[in-house]
């Protein structure tokens, strides 16, 4: 039979002394390990976040990517529309000051 720890990752977390005492008492009263209790609380917390509609980090990152893609697309469209507004000779008309300076 495979060891259940094969699919686990070790995480080290510092807890305030009072919180650890509460955790130890609750684990003792339920006859479970503190580790099992912590895993259950994390599952419950993650489930609550998803049910409450809070955005995950992945959701926030995707929103930033989408926003940047929109900015880039609008900049490209703006650049393309400026190219189509060129004079018939294919060059932009120079300002009067630039024309006078060249003369």
N, C-alpha and C positions, 0 to 999 in steps of 0.2 A: 504494500500500500504506500503511495507517495506521501512524503512529508508535507503537511498543510503549509509549512513555512516556505516551501519552494516558490509559492506564488505571492509572497509578501515582500514588502519593502520596509526597512527599518527607518523610522523618523525619530529624531530626538527633539523633545519639546520641553521647555522649562515652564513649570506651573508654580503659581504662588503657593506657599505652604498651606494656607487655609483651603484653597481649592483642592489640593491633593488630599487633604484630610477628608473633605466632603466626598471626594471620589472614592477613597478607600472605604469609608463607612457605607456608601451606597453599594459598592461592589460586594462588600461583606454581607450586607442585608439581602442582596439578590443572589448570593452564592455564585458569583461570576468573577472573573479576573478584571483588574482595572483596564487591561488592554482590550478585553472584549467590550467593556462598557464604553471606553473611548471610541472604539470603532463604531458601535451602535449610535453614539451621539453624533459622530461625524456623518454617518449615513442619514440620520434624521435631519441634521443641519443642511446638508446638500439637497435633500428632498424638499425642504422648506424653501430654500432659495429658488429652486426650479419652479415650485408651485406658485410662489409669490410673483413670478415673472421678472425677477431680478436678472440683470444681464450678467452672463459669465464673462470671464476674461476673453475667451474666444469670440464671443459676440461683440465685445467692445473693439477688439482688434479688427474684426471683419468690417465694422462700421467705419473705422478709420481708413481702411483700404478702399472701401466703396466711396468715401468722401474724396479721397485723393484722386481716384479714377475719374470722378465727376469733374473735379477741378482741371485735371489734365485734358479731359475731353472738351470742356468748354474753352480752354486755352487754344487747343488745336482748331476748334471751329472758328474762334475769333481770328486766328492767324490765317486760316483759309479764306474767311470773308474779306480780310484786308487785301489778300492777293487778288481777289476778283474785283476790287475797287480801284485797280490801277488804271492809269490813263490808257488810251488806245495804243500808244507806242510801247506799252508794257512797262513804263517807268512811272513812278509816282511824280506828281508835280512838285517841283521844288518851291520852297517858300521864296517870296520876293527878296528877302534879306540874303538868302544863299545865292540867288541868281545875281544880285547886285555885287556880292562879294567876288563872284567868279569873273565878272566883267572887267 
